[in-house]
Structure formats: C-alpha cells, structure tokens
Amino acid sequence: MIFNFNKNTKNKLYFWGGVLIIVIFIWSFIFKYGADGNLKIYFLNVGQGDAIFIETPEKIQVLIDGGPDNSVLSELSKVMPFYDREINLLVITHPQKDHIFGLIDVLKRYKVDNILFSSIEYKNSLYKELSGLVKEKNINKIEAKAGVQINLGEFVSMDVLYPFSDMSGVKVENPNNTSLALILKFFDRKFLFSGDAELKEELNLSNSGLDIDVDVLKINHHGSKTSSSVLFGKNQFYF
C-alpha cells in the first residue's frame, strides 16, 4: 500500500493531531479535578454542633469538627463514596463535646492522614480519648498557629489566622476563645471558619490587621449571643 504524504494529508494530520491533544487535555483535567472542577463544602446536619466536610477539585478531603454525637458518620456517607475510607485532613477547632464527640468514631472507621489542632491543655475525657487515638494511629499532627498554611491542591489553600501563637500545653478554662480561625481560599473566593469563637476572639481578629474580608462566614458558636458581633460580621454573608 502506497501512502502519498501530500499537503492535504499533512493538513489533516495537523488537524486530527490538534483534536487529539485537546481531548487528552480535557480528559486529563477531568481525571485530576473531576467533571465539574468545583470546590465542594458541605455543612453536615449534626444537630447542635459543627461538622463541615470539604472536597477540593483534586479530591482532597477535609473534615472540620465532628459534632456532638455519631450522626457525623451517616452524614459522611451521604457525601463520600461507600468505598472511600480515607480523610486527608482532620481539623479540630477546639476540644468541646459538640465539636469532637463524633470524631472518636471517625478515627476508628476512617484512615486520617493529618490532623490540624491546637494542643491546649483542657480537662475533657473525650479530648483525652481522641488524643490517645491520634497517637495510637500515628497520625501526622500539625500544630495550629497564625502563619501556618496548608496547600490542598493546586488551587485551594487553608491559612491559619488564630491562635496567634503556639498554644501547646497552655491551660484554658474557656476553649471557645482558642478556636482555630481558618481561611479557605479557592481562586479569588474566601471562606472563614472559626469554630465557637466568642466576642474576645472576634475582636482579637478584627484588631489584628489580618485580612478577614471574606465571601462566606460560617457563623460562630451556632449563632449564640456570645458571638457574631456587629464589628466582626460587617459585610459578611452568614451560613
């Protein structure tokens, strides 16, 4: 069979070669970032408590807090495939029951790669059990303090704004005001999560000079009157 490589044939090869490159690029993007390429944030229904699940376009998964009971497990099953038993990053904003109870079973049922928390000293049997599981499973611990940044893929990052310094071993009576304050960035969109931060922490953040002008604010302390001051909440959107 004789193949005549004339000008028209060459142009056709260029055309189909270009089409092939585009197709490969599109499928590579879908494989890496999913069909929609979106950041997904789920505010899980766990009652009077917090549990927030985040999945980046690159399928990196983050769980912020675990709620006051085991309902976080059924909620996770709604947003994670049944075969998925790994969470890349677990965040504990502060060690009170309504934020950590459900994490005991999460640690027992899921492989958790990293944990971000402030290792304050706080008398709480649940917190003690949780810390024991973290040690037993040899989970990588990241001590939270201002300036720590965690890259969650190519387009997503999480910055720690608060506490301002390392709180390891510091005794606290009210852990609400040591809640981690985190900004999640996705391109030019910003989301602020700050646990049960009360007026004291809100004022510290507002007066710090840090950029807390965000697109979405997860309302602090479940909407309690101790939090969400006018100064802190100005020009924010509440969820």
LINMOCOR-V269806 format. One record per residue. RES is the residue in one small letter. PSI is psi in radians with two decimals (NA if undefined). OMEGA is omega in radians with two decimals (* if undefined). NEAR is the number of other ideal C-beta (glycine too) atoms within 10 Angstrom. Layout:
RES/PSI/OMEGA/NEAR  RES/PSI/OMEGA/NEAR
This chain:
m/2.22/-3.12/2  i/2.21/3.10/3  f/1.94/3.14/6  n/1.96/-3.11/6  f/1.37/3.14/8  n/-3.13/-3.07/9  k/-0.74/-3.12/7  n/-0.71/3.11/9  t/-0.73/-3.13/11  k/-0.73/3.12/10  n/-0.67/3.12/10  k/-0.70/3.12/11  l/-0.72/3.08/11  y/-0.77/-3.10/10  f/-0.92/-3.09/10  w/-0.53/3.04/10  g/-0.70/3.09/10  g/-0.72/3.10/10  v/-0.76/-3.13/10  l/-0.74/3.12/10  i/-0.75/3.13/10  i/-0.77/-3.14/10  v/-0.77/3.12/10  i/-0.74/3.14/10  f/-0.79/-3.11/10  i/-0.83/-3.12/10  w/-0.55/3.05/10  s/-0.71/3.11/10  f/-0.79/-3.14/13  i/-0.73/-3.14/12  f/-0.70/-3.07/9  k/-0.71/-3.00/13  y/0.00/-3.11/17  g/2.95/-3.05/15  a/-0.55/-3.08/8  d/-0.36/3.13/9  g/0.42/-3.08/13  n/2.68/2.91/12  l/2.32/-3.11/19  k/2.24/3.11/14  i/2.14/-3.13/19  y/2.18/3.03/16  f/1.78/-2.98/13  l/2.51/-3.12/23  n/1.58/-3.12/12  v/0.35/3.12/24  g/-2.52/-3.08/12  q/1.36/-3.12/9  g/-3.09/-3.11/22  d/2.46/2.95/28  a/2.04/-3.05/25  i/2.19/-3.13/22  f/2.29/-3.11/20  i/2.35/3.03/24  e/2.16/-3.11/20  t/2.93/3.10/25  p/-0.46/3.13/20  e/0.26/3.06/14  k/0.43/2.99/13  i/2.25/-2.99/17  q/2.36/-3.11/22  v/2.38/3.02/23  l/2.11/3.08/26  i/1.93/3.13/26  d/2.95/-3.02/29  g/0.13/3.07/32  g/3.09/-2.98/26  p/-0.04/-3.12/20  d/-2.87/-3.07/16  n/0.10/-3.10/15  s/-0.30/3.11/18  v/-0.51/-3.13/25  l/-0.81/3.13/17  s/-0.58/3.11/11  e/-0.67/3.10/20  l/-0.60/3.14/22  s/-0.32/3.12/11  k/-0.37/-3.05/10  v/-0.11/3.09/14  m/2.46/3.07/18  p/2.61/-3.06/7  f/-0.48/-3.10/6  y/-0.17/-3.09/5  d/1.98/-3.11/14  r/0.53/-3.14/10  e/2.32/3.05/10  i/2.21/-3.03/22  n/-0.66/-3.11/19  l/2.22/3.04/20  l/2.26/3.14/24  v/2.24/3.03/26  i/1.94/-3.10/26  t/-0.65/3.06/30  h/2.74/-2.91/26  p/0.84/3.04/24  q/2.72/-3.00/23  k/-0.74/-3.04/15  d/-0.06/3.10/21  h/-0.32/-3.03/27  i/-0.21/-3.06/25  f/-0.87/-3.09/21  g/-0.31/-3.09/27  l/-0.37/3.10/28  i/-0.89/3.14/16  d/-0.53/3.06/15  v/-0.78/-3.14/22  l/-0.52/3.14/22  k/-0.53/-3.02/10  r/-0.35/-3.09/12  y/2.64/2.99/19  k/2.03/3.14/12  v/2.18/-3.06/21  d/-0.75/-3.06/14  n/2.65/3.07/15  i/2.29/3.12/23  l/2.11/-3.12/22  f/2.95/3.05/22  s/2.00/-3.00/25  s/1.08/3.04/18  i/2.83/3.05/17  e/2.01/-3.06/12  y/2.22/-3.08/18  k/1.86/-3.10/10  n/2.10/-3.07/14  s/-0.63/3.11/8  l/-0.74/3.14/15  y/-0.66/3.11/22  k/-0.78/3.12/11  e/-0.73/3.14/14  l/-0.78/3.13/23  s/-0.64/3.10/17  g/-0.70/3.11/12  l/-0.69/3.12/17  v/-0.74/3.13/20  k/-0.77/-3.11/10  e/-0.70/-3.10/9  k/0.05/3.07/12  n/0.80/3.14/7  i/2.37/3.13/16  n/2.16/-3.09/11  k/2.34/3.08/14  i/2.00/3.14/15  e/2.17/-3.05/13  a/2.26/2.99/25  k/2.79/-3.10/17  a/2.37/3.13/16  g/-0.31/3.10/9  v/2.26/3.10/16  q/2.34/3.12/10  i/2.12/3.10/20  n/2.17/-3.09/11  l/0.85/-3.08/22  g/-2.98/-3.02/16  e/-0.55/-3.00/11  f/-0.01/-3.03/15  v/2.36/3.06/21  s/2.75/3.11/15  m/2.11/3.14/21  d/2.34/3.05/17  v/2.18/3.10/22  l/-0.51/-3.03/22  y/2.49/0.11/27  p/2.79/-3.08/20  f/-0.42/-3.12/15  s/2.98/3.14/11  d/2.17/-3.09/14  m/0.26/-3.10/21  s/2.15/3.07/11  g/0.02/3.14/8  v/2.21/3.14/14  k/2.32/3.12/9  v/2.53/3.08/16  e/-0.65/-3.13/7  n/1.65/-3.09/14  p/-0.21/3.12/20  n/-0.71/-3.09/22  n/0.22/2.93/21  t/0.24/3.12/23  s/2.42/3.07/27  l/2.37/2.98/25  a/2.15/-3.02/26  l/2.40/2.99/24  i/2.16/3.06/19  l/2.21/-3.11/25  k/2.31/3.08/17  f/1.84/-2.96/19  f/-2.09/-3.12/8  d/0.19/3.13/6  r/2.45/-3.12/12  k/2.43/-3.12/17  f/2.35/-3.12/21  l/2.19/3.08/20  f/2.17/-3.13/26  s/0.68/2.96/25  g/-2.19/-3.12/28  d/0.52/-3.13/25  a/2.30/3.11/27  e/-3.02/-3.04/20  l/-0.72/-3.09/18  k/-0.85/-3.13/14  e/-0.68/3.11/24  e/-0.74/3.13/24  l/-0.68/3.09/14  n/-0.76/3.13/17  l/-0.76/-3.11/21  s/-0.62/-3.08/15  n/0.00/-3.03/9  s/-0.33/-3.05/14  g/-0.05/3.10/7  l/2.65/3.14/16  d/1.83/3.09/10  i/0.46/3.04/19  d/1.73/-3.01/10  v/2.94/3.12/18  d/-0.63/-3.11/12  v/2.27/3.08/15  l/2.12/2.99/20  k/2.02/-3.02/21  i/2.39/-3.05/15  n/2.57/2.99/29  h/0.68/3.04/21  h/0.47/3.13/13  g/0.22/-3.13/10  s/2.69/3.14/12  k/-0.22/3.12/8  t/-0.16/-3.01/17  s/-3.05/3.09/24  s/0.92/3.10/20  s/2.76/-3.13/14  v/-0.72/-3.13/6  l/-0.79/-3.08/11  f/-0.64/-3.02/20  g/0.04/-3.08/16  k/2.25/3.07/9  n/0.41/3.09/7  q/2.84/3.04/17  f/2.29/-3.05/11  y/2.50/3.02/11  f/NA/*/12
